[in-house]
């Protein structure tokens, strides 16, 4: 009887460890995706600022002439 309880406990512990490992892997993949998104947002923000400056200076630079 004790052998069956040990097997059941080990099976539950293994399943819990497997779920924990899967959860950690999923969180790691999400973190990598978020990191890529943050980098792309930063690049997009810089690009938008450059375009705004180009439009602003080209519009107001030529109207003063």
Buried (B, 14 or more C-beta within 10 A) or exposed (E): EEEEEEEEEEEEEEEEEEEEEEEEEEEEEEEEEEEEEEEEEEEEEEEEEEEEEEEEEEEEEEEEE
